[in-house]
C-alpha cells in the first residue's frame, strides 16, 4: 500500500501548511499531498479562515520538488470546466508534471447560498459533472475542442499550453454513489477516493460496484488506484491499526488526513510506523 498526506486548509496559517508539505516532500513514503476545495471551514468556527484550493496548489508546486499535488476534490459547480482545465494545465506545468486532478460534483449548500452559486438538484449536478469531465479531457488533450452538451458548450476552444502529463494529469473522482459517481469513476478516473466511516465492508462493496461498471465498459478495475482517507490522531498505534485494515482489504493508497497545526517533524515517526505496510 502507498501513502499520502492531506492538510485541512482551515483554521491554520499558510506557513503551517507549507512547512508540512515541504517536510512531506522529503519523506519518500509519501507520494502525494492533498487539500480540499471549500471556501468556508468544514469544522469549528464557520467564520474562521479557509484557503482557496487551487491558488494554494500553485504555490505548493513551487515550494516542493518531488511530491505529487492534488485537491480532494474540486467542486465542479464552482468553476466552469474550461476554466478548470486551463488551471489544471498551468499547475501541472508549474509543478513539472506532478498534478493529480481531483474532481467531484459538489455538495456544500452553505457556500453556494453565501456566494450566490447555483447548486442544482442531484441529477442535474451529476449531468453537469459528466459533461464537465468530458469537456476537460477534450481540452487537455485536443488542439481544438468542440463540445455540444446540454450544460457545457465549447466552440473551436483551445487550452494552451497543454499539461506536461500526457494524455492529461491523472483524474481522481471522489465519492461512493453507486449509480453516478462510481460509473463516472469507471469511465474517467485514474484514482477513486472514498471516505470510509466505520466498517471497511462499505468500501469493499463500493469497489465491487466500481468493478462492475468497469466490466461493462471493458475496463480493468486494477487500472484505477483505490484510495481511502485515514484520520491521523496523536495515537500512532491507532493510525497503524486502521492502515493495516485498509491494507488487508486491498486499498491501494492511504491518504493520511492530518490534524490542525500538525508539526512537520511529526511526519517522520508516522512514516516509520507505517513503512512495513508499503
C-alpha positions, 0 to 999 in steps of 0.5 A: 500500500502507498501513502499520502498526506492531506492538510485541512486548509482551515483554521491554520496559517499558510506557513503551517501548511507549507512547512508540512508539505515541504517536510512531506516532500522529503519523506519518500513514503509519501507520494502525494499531498492533498487539500480540499476545495471549500471556501468556508471551514468544514469544522469549528468556527464557520467564520474562521479562515479557509484557503482557496484550493487551487491558488494554494496548489500553485504555490505548493508546486513551487515550494516542493520538488518531488511530491505529487499535488492534488485537491480532494476534490474540486467542486465542479459547480464552482468553476466552469470546466474550461476554466478548470482545465486551463488551471489544471494545465498551468499547475501541472506545468508549474509543478513539472508534471506532478498534478493529480486532478481531483474532481467531484460534483459538489455538495456544500449548500452553505457556500453556494447560498453565501456566494450566490452559486447555483447548486442544482438538484442531484441529477442535474449536478451529476449531468453537469459533472459528466459533461464537465469531465468530458469537456476537460479531457477534450481540452487537455488533450485536443488542439481544438475542442468542440463540445455540444452538451446540454450544460457545457458548450465549447466552440473551436476552444483551445487550452494552451499550453497543454499539461506536461502529463500526457494524455492529461494529469491523472483524474481522481473522482471522489465519492461512493454513489453507486449509480453516478459517481462510481460509473463516472469513476469507471469511465474517467478516473485514474484514482477513486477516493472514498471516505470510509466511516466505520466498517471497511465492508462499505468500501469493499462493496463500493469497489465491487460496484466500481468493478462492475461498471468497469466490466461493462465498459471493458475496463480493468478495475486494477487500472484505477488506484483505490484510495481511502482517507485515514484520520491521523490522531496523536495515537500512532498505534491507532493510525497503524491499526486502521492502515493495516485494515485498509491494507488487508482489504486491498486499498491501494493508497492511504491518504493520511488526513492530518490534524490542525497545526500538525508539526512537520517533524511529526511526519517522520515517526508516522512514516516509520510506523507505517513503512512495513505496510508499503 
